[in-house]
Amino acid sequence: MGKNHKDLEVLLTLKRKEAGITQAVLAEAVQVSRKSINAIENGVYVPSTVLSLKIAMILNCKVEDLFRLHEGTFPLMINQSKYEQ
């Protein structure tokens, strides 16, 4: 896991609660500690790609439903329609 990233918006808590899953249950399902899930939810740590994919799979959603960049943080996001296929 990496350090906090100021441009990252973490929606994990919302999705986890919508699914009715506790931090402890989610942690066990993805094989990390509950403290790790808490640290992710509080923006202390940014999870690896593999861990993000595992969490999304357990919550039956896309990684983009759990994490996204704040609007305007990446210049290409302003003109993203030019890059969509």
N, CA, C and O atoms as a Maestro MAE file, in Angstrom:
{
 s_m_m2io_version
 :::
 2.0.0
}

f_m_ct {
 s_m_title
 :::
 protein
 m_atom[340] {
  # First column is atom index #
  i_m_mmod_type
  r_m_x_coord
  r_m_y_coord
  r_m_z_coord
  i_m_residue_number
  s_m_chain_name
  s_m_pdb_residue_name
  s_m_pdb_atom_name
  i_m_atomic_number
  :::
  1 25 0.831 -1.188 0.000 1 A "MET " " N  " 7
  2 3 0.000 0.000 0.000 1 A "MET " " CA " 6
  3 2 0.872 1.247 0.000 1 A "MET " " C  " 6
  4 15 1.953 1.271 0.588 1 A "MET " " O  " 8
  5 25 0.389 2.253 -0.656 2 A "GLY " " N  " 7
  6 3 1.113 3.501 -0.716 2 A "GLY " " CA " 6
  7 2 0.605 4.507 0.299 2 A "GLY " " C  " 6
  8 15 -0.357 4.253 1.025 2 A "GLY " " O  " 8
  9 25 1.251 5.621 0.336 3 A "LYS " " N  " 7
  10 3 0.842 6.700 1.248 3 A "LYS " " CA " 6
  11 2 -0.374 7.436 0.706 3 A "LYS " " C  " 6
  12 15 -0.780 7.255 -0.442 3 A "LYS " " O  " 8
  13 25 -0.935 8.265 1.560 4 A "ASN " " N  " 7
  14 3 -2.100 9.081 1.220 4 A "ASN " " CA " 6
  15 2 -1.864 9.878 -0.059 4 A "ASN " " C  " 6
  16 15 -0.761 10.364 -0.306 4 A "ASN " " O  " 8
  17 25 -2.904 10.005 -0.860 5 A "HIS " " N  " 7
  18 3 -2.830 10.794 -2.091 5 A "HIS " " CA " 6
  19 2 -3.921 11.851 -2.020 5 A "HIS " " C  " 6
  20 15 -5.104 11.513 -1.991 5 A "HIS " " O  " 8
  21 25 -3.544 13.121 -1.992 6 A "LYS " " N  " 7
  22 3 -4.492 14.214 -1.774 6 A "LYS " " CA " 6
  23 2 -5.551 14.344 -2.856 6 A "LYS " " C  " 6
  24 15 -6.605 14.932 -2.615 6 A "LYS " " O  " 8
  25 25 -5.293 13.809 -4.042 7 A "ASP " " N  " 7
  26 3 -6.249 13.936 -5.137 7 A "ASP " " CA " 6
  27 2 -7.236 12.781 -5.207 7 A "ASP " " C  " 6
  28 15 -8.127 12.784 -6.056 7 A "ASP " " O  " 8
  29 25 -7.092 11.794 -4.330 8 A "LEU " " N  " 7
  30 3 -7.934 10.611 -4.378 8 A "LEU " " CA " 6
  31 2 -9.158 10.766 -3.487 8 A "LEU " " C  " 6
  32 15 -9.048 11.127 -2.315 8 A "LEU " " O  " 8
  33 25 -10.313 10.490 -4.052 9 A "GLU " " N  " 7
  34 3 -11.562 10.476 -3.292 9 A "GLU " " CA " 6
  35 2 -11.902 9.012 -3.009 9 A "GLU " " C  " 6
  36 15 -12.029 8.208 -3.932 9 A "GLU " " O  " 8
  37 25 -12.047 8.677 -1.733 10 A "VAL " " N  " 7
  38 3 -12.307 7.296 -1.329 10 A "VAL " " CA " 6
  39 2 -13.796 7.143 -0.994 10 A "VAL " " C  " 6
  40 15 -14.314 7.799 -0.090 10 A "VAL " " O  " 8
  41 25 -14.460 6.276 -1.732 11 A "LEU " " N  " 7
  42 3 -15.888 6.025 -1.538 11 A "LEU " " CA " 6
  43 2 -16.135 4.651 -0.921 11 A "LEU " " C  " 6
  44 15 -17.268 4.170 -0.899 11 A "LEU " " O  " 8
  45 25 -15.088 4.031 -0.427 12 A "LEU " " N  " 7
  46 3 -15.169 2.681 0.108 12 A "LEU " " CA " 6
  47 2 -16.152 2.574 1.264 12 A "LEU " " C  " 6
  48 15 -16.951 1.638 1.300 12 A "LEU " " O  " 8
  49 25 -16.116 3.495 2.196 13 A "THR " " N  " 7
  50 3 -17.005 3.413 3.360 13 A "THR " " CA " 6
  51 2 -18.460 3.357 2.922 13 A "THR " " C  " 6
  52 15 -19.227 2.526 3.406 13 A "THR " " O  " 8
  53 25 -18.835 4.233 2.016 14 A "LEU " " N  " 7
  54 3 -20.213 4.272 1.522 14 A "LEU " " CA " 6
  55 2 -20.600 2.945 0.884 14 A "LEU " " C  " 6
  56 15 -21.649 2.387 1.207 14 A "LEU " " O  " 8
  57 25 -19.772 2.436 -0.011 15 A "LYS " " N  " 7
  58 3 -20.073 1.178 -0.699 15 A "LYS " " CA " 6
  59 2 -20.120 0.008 0.272 15 A "LYS " " C  " 6
  60 15 -20.978 -0.867 0.159 15 A "LYS " " O  " 8
  61 25 -19.199 -0.005 1.221 16 A "ARG " " N  " 7
  62 3 -19.165 -1.095 2.203 16 A "ARG " " CA " 6
  63 2 -20.424 -1.094 3.056 16 A "ARG " " C  " 6
  64 15 -21.010 -2.147 3.308 16 A "ARG " " O  " 8
  65 25 -20.839 0.088 3.501 17 A "LYS " " N  " 7
  66 3 -22.050 0.185 4.319 17 A "LYS " " CA " 6
  67 2 -23.298 -0.140 3.511 17 A "LYS " " C  " 6
  68 15 -24.226 -0.759 4.031 17 A "LYS " " O  " 8
  69 25 -23.332 0.268 2.249 18 A "GLU " " N  " 7
  70 3 -24.454 -0.087 1.374 18 A "GLU " " CA " 6
  71 2 -24.586 -1.605 1.258 18 A "GLU " " C  " 6
  72 15 -25.691 -2.138 1.164 18 A "GLU " " O  " 8
  73 25 -23.451 -2.286 1.266 19 A "ALA " " N  " 7
  74 3 -23.438 -3.745 1.157 19 A "ALA " " CA " 6
  75 2 -23.727 -4.424 2.499 19 A "ALA " " C  " 6
  76 15 -23.911 -5.640 2.559 19 A "ALA " " O  " 8
  77 25 -23.765 -3.634 3.568 20 A "GLY " " N  " 7
  78 3 -24.027 -4.188 4.893 20 A "GLY " " CA " 6
  79 2 -22.883 -5.028 5.438 20 A "GLY " " C  " 6
  80 15 -23.105 -5.996 6.165 20 A "GLY " " O  " 8
  81 25 -21.657 -4.653 5.082 21 A "ILE " " N  " 7
  82 3 -20.469 -5.406 5.478 21 A "ILE " " CA " 6
  83 2 -19.636 -4.560 6.439 21 A "ILE " " C  " 6
  84 15 -19.422 -3.371 6.204 21 A "ILE " " O  " 8
  85 25 -19.174 -5.173 7.508 22 A "THR " " N  " 7
  86 3 -18.309 -4.461 8.449 22 A "THR " " CA " 6
  87 2 -16.880 -4.424 7.918 22 A "THR " " C  " 6
  88 15 -16.519 -5.163 7.002 22 A "THR " " O  " 8
  89 25 -16.081 -3.550 8.511 23 A "GLN " " N  " 7
  90 3 -14.666 -3.500 8.147 23 A "GLN " " CA " 6
  91 2 -14.007 -4.850 8.405 23 A "GLN " " C  " 6
  92 15 -13.190 -5.306 7.606 23 A "GLN " " O  " 8
  93 25 -14.356 -5.486 9.507 24 A "ALA " " N  " 7
  94 3 -13.744 -6.768 9.865 24 A "ALA " " CA " 6
  95 2 -14.086 -7.859 8.848 24 A "ALA " " C  " 6
  96 15 -13.217 -8.639 8.460 24 A "ALA " " O  " 8
  97 25 -15.334 -7.913 8.422 25 A "VAL " " N  " 7
  98 3 -15.750 -8.921 7.444 25 A "VAL " " CA " 6
  99 2 -15.063 -8.679 6.107 25 A "VAL " " C  " 6
  100 15 -14.579 -9.619 5.476 25 A "VAL " " O  " 8
  101 25 -15.018 -7.421 5.675 26 A "LEU " " N  " 7
  102 3 -14.351 -7.088 4.419 26 A "LEU " " CA " 6
  103 2 -12.865 -7.431 4.497 26 A "LEU " " C  " 6
  104 15 -12.298 -7.996 3.561 26 A "LEU " " O  " 8
  105 25 -12.252 -7.091 5.604 27 A "ALA " " N  " 7
  106 3 -10.828 -7.365 5.792 27 A "ALA " " CA " 6
  107 2 -10.546 -8.863 5.691 27 A "ALA " " C  " 6
  108 15 -9.599 -9.278 5.024 27 A "ALA " " O  " 8
  109 25 -11.360 -9.659 6.345 28 A "GLU " " N  " 7
  110 3 -11.166 -11.110 6.293 28 A "GLU " " CA " 6
  111 2 -11.344 -11.630 4.865 28 A "GLU " " C  " 6
  112 15 -10.591 -12.496 4.420 28 A "GLU " " O  " 8
  113 25 -12.327 -11.107 4.158 29 A "ALA " " N  " 7
  114 3 -12.606 -11.559 2.789 29 A "ALA " " CA " 6
  115 2 -11.454 -11.259 1.835 29 A "ALA " " C  " 6
  116 15 -11.191 -12.037 0.918 29 A "ALA " " O  " 8
  117 25 -10.767 -10.139 2.044 30 A "VAL " " N  " 7
  118 3 -9.665 -9.757 1.139 30 A "VAL " " CA " 6
  119 2 -8.288 -10.033 1.750 30 A "VAL " " C  " 6
  120 15 -7.259 -9.673 1.178 30 A "VAL " " O  " 8
  121 25 -8.287 -10.674 2.916 31 A "GLN " " N  " 7
  122 3 -7.063 -11.144 3.572 31 A "GLN " " CA " 6
  123 2 -6.115 -10.028 3.983 31 A "GLN " " C  " 6
  124 15 -4.909 -10.103 3.748 31 A "GLN " " O  " 8
  125 25 -6.677 -8.990 4.603 32 A "VAL " " N  " 7
  126 3 -5.879 -7.937 5.232 32 A "VAL " " CA " 6
  127 2 -6.440 -7.714 6.630 32 A "VAL " " C  " 6
  128 15 -7.444 -8.324 6.997 32 A "VAL " " O  " 8
  129 25 -5.813 -6.860 7.402 33 A "SER " " N  " 7
  130 3 -6.323 -6.562 8.741 33 A "SER " " CA " 6
  131 2 -7.457 -5.535 8.663 33 A "SER " " C  " 6
  132 15 -7.582 -4.798 7.686 33 A "SER " " O  " 8
  133 25 -8.269 -5.506 9.706 34 A "ARG " " N  " 7
  134 3 -9.324 -4.499 9.782 34 A "ARG " " CA " 6
  135 2 -8.710 -3.110 9.816 34 A "ARG " " C  " 6
  136 15 -9.278 -2.159 9.280 34 A "ARG " " O  " 8
  137 25 -7.550 -2.995 10.447 35 A "LYS " " N  " 7
  138 3 -6.847 -1.704 10.495 35 A "LYS " " CA " 6
  139 2 -6.477 -1.228 9.091 35 A "LYS " " C  " 6
  140 15 -6.485 -0.027 8.820 35 A "LYS " " O  " 8
  141 25 -6.156 -2.159 8.205 36 A "SER " " N  " 7
  142 3 -5.837 -1.782 6.822 36 A "SER " " CA " 6
  143 2 -7.056 -1.193 6.131 36 A "SER " " C  " 6
  144 15 -6.948 -0.182 5.438 36 A "SER " " O  " 8
  145 25 -8.215 -1.818 6.313 37 A "ILE " " N  " 7
  146 3 -9.448 -1.298 5.714 37 A "ILE " " CA " 6
  147 2 -9.757 0.076 6.288 37 A "ILE " " C  " 6
  148 15 -10.138 0.990 5.557 37 A "ILE " " O  " 8
  149 25 -9.591 0.218 7.594 38 A "ASN " " N  " 7
  150 3 -9.821 1.506 8.239 38 A "ASN " " CA " 6
  151 2 -8.884 2.573 7.695 38 A "ASN " " C  " 6
  152 15 -9.308 3.702 7.451 38 A "ASN " " O  " 8
  153 25 -7.624 2.231 7.503 39 A "ALA " " N  " 7
  154 3 -6.634 3.181 6.986 39 A "ALA " " CA " 6
  155 2 -6.978 3.601 5.557 39 A "ALA " " C  " 6
  156 15 -6.798 4.763 5.190 39 A "ALA " " O  " 8
  157 25 -7.466 2.670 4.762 40 A "ILE " " N  " 7
  158 3 -7.888 3.005 3.393 40 A "ILE " " CA " 6
  159 2 -9.073 3.951 3.438 40 A "ILE " " C  " 6
  160 15 -9.085 4.972 2.750 40 A "ILE " " O  " 8
  161 25 -10.069 3.615 4.245 41 A "GLU " " N  " 7
  162 3 -11.275 4.437 4.329 41 A "GLU " " CA " 6
  163 2 -10.977 5.850 4.824 41 A "GLU " " C  " 6
  164 15 -11.649 6.804 4.432 41 A "GLU " " O  " 8
  165 25 -9.977 5.983 5.680 42 A "ASN " " N  " 7
  166 3 -9.631 7.295 6.233 42 A "ASN " " CA " 6
  167 2 -8.582 8.040 5.411 42 A "ASN " " C  " 6
  168 15 -8.124 9.112 5.808 42 A "ASN " " O  " 8
  169 25 -8.202 7.473 4.268 43 A "GLY " " N  " 7
  170 3 -7.250 8.153 3.394 43 A "GLY " " CA " 6
  171 2 -5.819 8.121 3.870 43 A "GLY " " C  " 6
  172 15 -4.982 8.873 3.372 43 A "GLY " " O  " 8
  173 25 -5.526 7.261 4.824 44 A "VAL " " N  " 7
  174 3 -4.166 7.151 5.332 44 A "VAL " " CA " 6
  175 2 -3.300 6.350 4.361 44 A "VAL " " C  " 6
  176 15 -2.121 6.652 4.171 44 A "VAL " " O  " 8
  177 25 -3.895 5.332 3.751 45 A "TYR " " N  " 7
  178 3 -3.197 4.497 2.767 45 A "TYR " " CA " 6
  179 2 -4.013 4.360 1.498 45 A "TYR " " C  " 6
  180 15 -5.243 4.335 1.528 45 A "TYR " " O  " 8
  181 25 -3.306 4.271 0.385 46 A "VAL " " N  " 7
  182 3 -3.916 3.990 -0.912 46 A "VAL " " CA " 6
  183 2 -3.625 2.519 -1.200 46 A "VAL " " C  " 6
  184 15 -2.460 2.121 -1.216 46 A "VAL " " O  " 8
  185 25 -4.651 1.706 -1.429 47 A "PRO " " N  " 7
  186 3 -4.417 0.275 -1.631 47 A "PRO " " CA " 6
  187 2 -3.759 -0.025 -2.975 47 A "PRO " " C  " 6
  188 15 -3.821 0.772 -3.912 47 A "PRO " " O  " 8
  189 25 -3.139 -1.175 -3.041 48 A "SER " " N  " 7
  190 3 -2.552 -1.641 -4.297 48 A "SER " " CA " 6
  191 2 -3.670 -1.938 -5.294 48 A "SER " " C  " 6
  192 15 -4.841 -2.020 -4.922 48 A "SER " " O  " 8
  193 25 -3.303 -2.095 -6.538 49 A "THR " " N  " 7
  194 3 -4.272 -2.444 -7.572 49 A "THR " " CA " 6
  195 2 -4.923 -3.779 -7.251 49 A "THR " " C  " 6
  196 15 -6.140 -3.921 -7.374 49 A "THR " " O  " 8
  197 25 -4.131 -4.750 -6.844 50 A "VAL " " N  " 7
  198 3 -4.670 -6.083 -6.541 50 A "VAL " " CA " 6
  199 2 -5.670 -6.003 -5.390 50 A "VAL " " C  " 6
  200 15 -6.754 -6.580 -5.473 50 A "VAL " " O  " 8
  201 25 -5.319 -5.298 -4.323 51 A "LEU " " N  " 7
  202 3 -6.235 -5.171 -3.192 51 A "LEU " " CA " 6
  203 2 -7.495 -4.415 -3.602 51 A "LEU " " C  " 6
  204 15 -8.593 -4.779 -3.182 51 A "LEU " " O  " 8
  205 25 -7.357 -3.387 -4.400 52 A "SER " " N  " 7
  206 3 -8.522 -2.641 -4.886 52 A "SER " " CA " 6
  207 2 -9.458 -3.541 -5.687 52 A "SER " " C  " 6
  208 15 -10.678 -3.470 -5.536 52 A "SER " " O  " 8
  209 25 -8.886 -4.379 -6.531 53 A "LEU " " N  " 7
  210 3 -9.689 -5.312 -7.324 53 A "LEU " " CA " 6
  211 2 -10.394 -6.333 -6.433 53 A "LEU " " C  " 6
  212 15 -11.557 -6.662 -6.669 53 A "LEU " " O  " 8
  213 25 -9.706 -6.832 -5.419 54 A "LYS " " N  " 7
  214 3 -10.320 -7.780 -4.483 54 A "LYS " " CA " 6
  215 2 -11.490 -7.138 -3.753 54 A "LYS " " C  " 6
  216 15 -12.555 -7.743 -3.626 54 A "LYS " " O  " 8
  217 25 -11.297 -5.916 -3.273 55 A "ILE " " N  " 7
  218 3 -12.361 -5.213 -2.554 55 A "ILE " " CA " 6
  219 2 -13.563 -5.002 -3.469 55 A "ILE " " C  " 6
  220 15 -14.703 -5.234 -3.067 55 A "ILE " " O  " 8
  221 25 -13.308 -4.564 -4.693 56 A "ALA " " N  " 7
  222 3 -14.393 -4.343 -5.656 56 A "ALA " " CA " 6
  223 2 -15.145 -5.641 -5.932 56 A "ALA " " C  " 6
  224 15 -16.370 -5.637 -6.045 56 A "ALA " " O  " 8
  225 25 -14.422 -6.741 -6.039 57 A "MET " " N  " 7
  226 3 -15.065 -8.020 -6.300 57 A "MET " " CA " 6
  227 2 -15.991 -8.399 -5.142 57 A "MET " " C  " 6
  228 15 -17.122 -8.832 -5.363 57 A "MET " " O  " 8
  229 25 -15.511 -8.237 -3.921 58 A "ILE " " N  " 7
  230 3 -16.319 -8.577 -2.746 58 A "ILE " " CA " 6
  231 2 -17.549 -7.676 -2.659 58 A "ILE " " C  " 6
  232 15 -18.627 -8.138 -2.286 58 A "ILE " " O  " 8
  233 25 -17.397 -6.396 -3.001 59 A "LEU " " N  " 7
  234 3 -18.512 -5.450 -2.918 59 A "LEU " " CA " 6
  235 2 -19.347 -5.419 -4.195 59 A "LEU " " C  " 6
  236 15 -20.296 -4.644 -4.307 59 A "LEU " " O  " 8
  237 25 -18.981 -6.277 -5.166 60 A "ASN " " N  " 7
  238 3 -19.733 -6.406 -6.411 60 A "ASN " " CA " 6
  239 2 -19.877 -5.061 -7.128 60 A "ASN " " C  " 6
  240 15 -20.975 -4.645 -7.497 60 A "ASN " " O  " 8
  241 25 -18.743 -4.401 -7.309 61 A "CYS " " N  " 7
  242 3 -18.737 -3.120 -8.001 61 A "CYS " " CA " 6
  243 2 -17.421 -2.968 -8.754 61 A "CYS " " C  " 6
  244 15 -16.585 -3.871 -8.737 61 A "CYS " " O  " 8
  245 25 -17.239 -1.842 -9.406 62 A "LYS " " N  " 7
  246 3 -15.995 -1.537 -10.105 62 A "LYS " " CA " 6
  247 2 -15.074 -0.749 -9.175 62 A "LYS " " C  " 6
  248 15 -15.535 -0.079 -8.250 62 A "LYS " " O  " 8
  249 25 -13.782 -0.837 -9.427 63 A "VAL " " N  " 7
  250 3 -12.813 -0.077 -8.635 63 A "VAL " " CA " 6
  251 2 -13.160 1.414 -8.695 63 A "VAL " " C  " 6
  252 15 -13.013 2.138 -7.711 63 A "VAL " " O  " 8
  253 25 -13.621 1.856 -9.860 64 A "GLU " " N  " 7
  254 3 -13.989 3.267 -10.031 64 A "GLU " " CA " 6
  255 2 -15.153 3.681 -9.134 64 A "GLU " " C  " 6
  256 15 -15.348 4.871 -8.885 64 A "GLU " " O  " 8
  257 25 -15.926 2.713 -8.648 65 A "ASP " " N  " 7
  258 3 -17.006 3.010 -7.708 65 A "ASP " " CA " 6
  259 2 -16.472 3.215 -6.293 65 A "ASP " " C  " 6
  260 15 -17.168 3.748 -5.429 65 A "ASP " " O  " 8
  261 25 -15.233 2.787 -6.065 66 A "LEU " " N  " 7
  262 3 -14.620 2.876 -4.741 66 A "LEU " " CA " 6
  263 2 -13.627 4.011 -4.609 66 A "LEU " " C  " 6
  264 15 -13.493 4.614 -3.544 66 A "LEU " " O  " 8
  265 25 -12.928 4.302 -5.706 67 A "PHE " " N  " 7
  266 3 -11.871 5.316 -5.697 67 A "PHE " " CA " 6
  267 2 -11.957 6.130 -6.982 67 A "PHE " " C  " 6
  268 15 -12.175 5.581 -8.062 67 A "PHE " " O  " 8
  269 25 -11.786 7.431 -6.857 68 A "ARG " " N  " 7
  270 3 -11.711 8.271 -8.050 68 A "ARG " " CA " 6
  271 2 -10.905 9.519 -7.727 68 A "ARG " " C  " 6
  272 15 -10.743 9.912 -6.572 68 A "ARG " " O  " 8
  273 25 -10.408 10.122 -8.797 69 A "LEU " " N  " 7
  274 3 -9.677 11.370 -8.641 69 A "LEU " " CA " 6
  275 2 -10.667 12.513 -8.473 69 A "LEU " " C  " 6
  276 15 -11.724 12.529 -9.104 69 A "LEU " " O  " 8
  277 25 -10.316 13.464 -7.620 70 A "HIS " " N  " 7
  278 3 -11.151 14.650 -7.487 70 A "HIS " " CA " 6
  279 2 -11.217 15.341 -8.840 70 A "HIS " " C  " 6
  280 15 -10.219 15.405 -9.558 70 A "HIS " " O  " 8
  281 25 -12.371 15.852 -9.183 71 A "GLU " " N  " 7
  282 3 -12.558 16.525 -10.469 71 A "GLU " " CA " 6
  283 2 -11.564 17.665 -10.626 71 A "GLU " " C  " 6
  284 15 -11.361 18.465 -9.713 71 A "GLU " " O  " 8
  285 25 -10.954 17.723 -11.793 72 A "GLY " " N  " 7
  286 3 -10.020 18.802 -12.093 72 A "GLY " " CA " 6
  287 2 -8.587 18.542 -11.679 72 A "GLY " " C  " 6
  288 15 -7.720 19.383 -11.915 72 A "GLY " " O  " 8
  289 25 -8.309 17.380 -11.057 73 A "THR " " N  " 7
  290 3 -6.944 17.121 -10.609 73 A "THR " " CA " 6
  291 2 -6.041 16.663 -11.739 73 A "THR " " C  " 6
  292 15 -4.821 16.810 -11.662 73 A "THR " " O  " 8
  293 25 -6.620 16.122 -12.764 74 A "PHE " " N  " 7
  294 3 -5.845 15.618 -13.885 74 A "PHE " " CA " 6
  295 2 -6.295 16.380 -15.113 74 A "PHE " " C  " 6
  296 15 -7.455 16.260 -15.509 74 A "PHE " " O  " 8
  297 25 -5.423 17.160 -15.728 75 A "PRO " " N  " 7
  298 3 -5.821 18.044 -16.827 75 A "PRO " " CA " 6
  299 2 -6.587 17.348 -17.945 75 A "PRO " " C  " 6
  300 15 -7.485 17.951 -18.534 75 A "PRO " " O  " 8
  301 25 -6.260 16.105 -18.252 76 A "LEU " " N  " 7
  302 3 -6.964 15.421 -19.334 76 A "LEU " " CA " 6
  303 2 -8.422 15.139 -18.998 76 A "LEU " " C  " 6
  304 15 -9.230 14.926 -19.902 76 A "LEU " " O  " 8
  305 25 -8.772 15.134 -17.706 77 A "MET " " N  " 7
  306 3 -10.162 14.883 -17.317 77 A "MET " " CA " 6
  307 2 -11.075 15.977 -17.846 77 A "MET " " C  " 6
  308 15 -12.258 15.735 -18.086 77 A "MET " " O  " 8
  309 25 -10.549 17.158 -18.027 78 A "ILE " " N  " 7
  310 3 -11.339 18.274 -18.529 78 A "ILE " " CA " 6
  311 2 -11.806 17.990 -19.951 78 A "ILE " " C  " 6
  312 15 -12.935 18.318 -20.316 78 A "ILE " " O  " 8
  313 25 -10.945 17.385 -20.743 79 A "ASN " " N  " 7
  314 3 -11.263 17.060 -22.129 79 A "ASN " " CA " 6
  315 2 -11.360 15.555 -22.345 79 A "ASN " " C  " 6
  316 15 -11.013 15.065 -23.419 79 A "ASN " " O  " 8
  317 25 -11.818 14.826 -21.354 80 A "GLN " " N  " 7
  318 3 -11.777 13.384 -21.436 80 A "GLN " " CA " 6
  319 2 -12.628 12.817 -22.577 80 A "GLN " " C  " 6
  320 15 -12.345 11.720 -23.058 80 A "GLN " " O  " 8
  321 25 -13.645 13.527 -23.012 81 A "SER " " N  " 7
  322 3 -14.469 13.012 -24.110 81 A "SER " " CA " 6
  323 2 -13.646 12.838 -25.382 81 A "SER " " C  " 6
  324 15 -13.984 12.009 -26.226 81 A "SER " " O  " 8
  325 25 -12.567 13.611 -25.529 82 A "LYS " " N  " 7
  326 3 -11.692 13.479 -26.699 82 A "LYS " " CA " 6
  327 2 -10.976 12.130 -26.696 82 A "LYS " " C  " 6
  328 15 -10.584 11.633 -27.751 82 A "LYS " " O  " 8
  329 25 -10.802 11.533 -25.506 83 A "TYR " " N  " 7
  330 3 -10.019 10.313 -25.391 83 A "TYR " " CA " 6
  331 2 -10.880 9.062 -25.218 83 A "TYR " " C  " 6
  332 15 -10.358 7.948 -25.236 83 A "TYR " " O  " 8
  333 25 -12.165 9.229 -25.055 84 A "GLU " " N  " 7
  334 3 -13.061 8.085 -24.914 84 A "GLU " " CA " 6
  335 2 -13.327 7.457 -26.269 84 A "GLU " " C  " 6
  336 15 -13.433 8.152 -27.279 84 A "GLU " " O  " 8
  337 25 -13.434 6.159 -26.281 85 A "GLN " " N  " 7
  338 3 -13.682 5.437 -27.530 85 A "GLN " " CA " 6
  339 2 -15.058 4.852 -27.551 85 A "GLN " " C  " 6
  340 15 -15.440 4.209 -28.528 85 A "GLN " " O  " 8
  :::
 }
 m_bond[339] {
  # First column is bond index #
  i_m_from
  i_m_to
  i_m_order
  :::
  1 1 2 1
  2 2 3 1
  3 3 4 2
  4 3 5 1
  5 5 6 1
  6 6 7 1
  7 7 8 2
  8 7 9 1
  9 9 10 1
  10 10 11 1
  11 11 12 2
  12 11 13 1
  13 13 14 1
  14 14 15 1
  15 15 16 2
  16 15 17 1
  17 17 18 1
  18 18 19 1
  19 19 20 2
  20 19 21 1
  21 21 22 1
  22 22 23 1
  23 23 24 2
  24 23 25 1
  25 25 26 1
  26 26 27 1
  27 27 28 2
  28 27 29 1
  29 29 30 1
  30 30 31 1
  31 31 32 2
  32 31 33 1
  33 33 34 1
  34 34 35 1
  35 35 36 2
  36 35 37 1
  37 37 38 1
  38 38 39 1
  39 39 40 2
  40 39 41 1
  41 41 42 1
  42 42 43 1
  43 43 44 2
  44 43 45 1
  45 45 46 1
  46 46 47 1
  47 47 48 2
  48 47 49 1
  49 49 50 1
  50 50 51 1
  51 51 52 2
  52 51 53 1
  53 53 54 1
  54 54 55 1
  55 55 56 2
  56 55 57 1
  57 57 58 1
  58 58 59 1
  59 59 60 2
  60 59 61 1
  61 61 62 1
  62 62 63 1
  63 63 64 2
  64 63 65 1
  65 65 66 1
  66 66 67 1
  67 67 68 2
  68 67 69 1
  69 69 70 1
  70 70 71 1
  71 71 72 2
  72 71 73 1
  73 73 74 1
  74 74 75 1
  75 75 76 2
  76 75 77 1
  77 77 78 1
  78 78 79 1
  79 79 80 2
  80 79 81 1
  81 81 82 1
  82 82 83 1
  83 83 84 2
  84 83 85 1
  85 85 86 1
  86 86 87 1
  87 87 88 2
  88 87 89 1
  89 89 90 1
  90 90 91 1
  91 91 92 2
  92 91 93 1
  93 93 94 1
  94 94 95 1
  95 95 96 2
  96 95 97 1
  97 97 98 1
  98 98 99 1
  99 99 100 2
  100 99 101 1
  101 101 102 1
  102 102 103 1
  103 103 104 2
  104 103 105 1
  105 105 106 1
  106 106 107 1
  107 107 108 2
  108 107 109 1
  109 109 110 1
  110 110 111 1
  111 111 112 2
  112 111 113 1
  113 113 114 1
  114 114 115 1
  115 115 116 2
  116 115 117 1
  117 117 118 1
  118 118 119 1
  119 119 120 2
  120 119 121 1
  121 121 122 1
  122 122 123 1
  123 123 124 2
  124 123 125 1
  125 125 126 1
  126 126 127 1
  127 127 128 2
  128 127 129 1
  129 129 130 1
  130 130 131 1
  131 131 132 2
  132 131 133 1
  133 133 134 1
  134 134 135 1
  135 135 136 2
  136 135 137 1
  137 137 138 1
  138 138 139 1
  139 139 140 2
  140 139 141 1
  141 141 142 1
  142 142 143 1
  143 143 144 2
  144 143 145 1
  145 145 146 1
  146 146 147 1
  147 147 148 2
  148 147 149 1
  149 149 150 1
  150 150 151 1
  151 151 152 2
  152 151 153 1
  153 153 154 1
  154 154 155 1
  155 155 156 2
  156 155 157 1
  157 157 158 1
  158 158 159 1
  159 159 160 2
  160 159 161 1
  161 161 162 1
  162 162 163 1
  163 163 164 2
  164 163 165 1
  165 165 166 1
  166 166 167 1
  167 167 168 2
  168 167 169 1
  169 169 170 1
  170 170 171 1
  171 171 172 2
  172 171 173 1
  173 173 174 1
  174 174 175 1
  175 175 176 2
  176 175 177 1
  177 177 178 1
  178 178 179 1
  179 179 180 2
  180 179 181 1
  181 181 182 1
  182 182 183 1
  183 183 184 2
  184 183 185 1
  185 185 186 1
  186 186 187 1
  187 187 188 2
  188 187 189 1
  189 189 190 1
  190 190 191 1
  191 191 192 2
  192 191 193 1
  193 193 194 1
  194 194 195 1
  195 195 196 2
  196 195 197 1
  197 197 198 1
  198 198 199 1
  199 199 200 2
  200 199 201 1
  201 201 202 1
  202 202 203 1
  203 203 204 2
  204 203 205 1
  205 205 206 1
  206 206 207 1
  207 207 208 2
  208 207 209 1
  209 209 210 1
  210 210 211 1
  211 211 212 2
  212 211 213 1
  213 213 214 1
  214 214 215 1
  215 215 216 2
  216 215 217 1
  217 217 218 1
  218 218 219 1
  219 219 220 2
  220 219 221 1
  221 221 222 1
  222 222 223 1
  223 223 224 2
  224 223 225 1
  225 225 226 1
  226 226 227 1
  227 227 228 2
  228 227 229 1
  229 229 230 1
  230 230 231 1
  231 231 232 2
  232 231 233 1
  233 233 234 1
  234 234 235 1
  235 235 236 2
  236 235 237 1
  237 237 238 1
  238 238 239 1
  239 239 240 2
  240 239 241 1
  241 241 242 1
  242 242 243 1
  243 243 244 2
  244 243 245 1
  245 245 246 1
  246 246 247 1
  247 247 248 2
  248 247 249 1
  249 249 250 1
  250 250 251 1
  251 251 252 2
  252 251 253 1
  253 253 254 1
  254 254 255 1
  255 255 256 2
  256 255 257 1
  257 257 258 1
  258 258 259 1
  259 259 260 2
  260 259 261 1
  261 261 262 1
  262 262 263 1
  263 263 264 2
  264 263 265 1
  265 265 266 1
  266 266 267 1
  267 267 268 2
  268 267 269 1
  269 269 270 1
  270 270 271 1
  271 271 272 2
  272 271 273 1
  273 273 274 1
  274 274 275 1
  275 275 276 2
  276 275 277 1
  277 277 278 1
  278 278 279 1
  279 279 280 2
  280 279 281 1
  281 281 282 1
  282 282 283 1
  283 283 284 2
  284 283 285 1
  285 285 286 1
  286 286 287 1
  287 287 288 2
  288 287 289 1
  289 289 290 1
  290 290 291 1
  291 291 292 2
  292 291 293 1
  293 293 294 1
  294 294 295 1
  295 295 296 2
  296 295 297 1
  297 297 298 1
  298 298 299 1
  299 299 300 2
  300 299 301 1
  301 301 302 1
  302 302 303 1
  303 303 304 2
  304 303 305 1
  305 305 306 1
  306 306 307 1
  307 307 308 2
  308 307 309 1
  309 309 310 1
  310 310 311 1
  311 311 312 2
  312 311 313 1
  313 313 314 1
  314 314 315 1
  315 315 316 2
  316 315 317 1
  317 317 318 1
  318 318 319 1
  319 319 320 2
  320 319 321 1
  321 321 322 1
  322 322 323 1
  323 323 324 2
  324 323 325 1
  325 325 326 1
  326 326 327 1
  327 327 328 2
  328 327 329 1
  329 329 330 1
  330 330 331 1
  331 331 332 2
  332 331 333 1
  333 333 334 1
  334 334 335 1
  335 335 336 2
  336 335 337 1
  337 337 338 1
  338 338 339 1
  339 339 340 2
  :::
 }
}
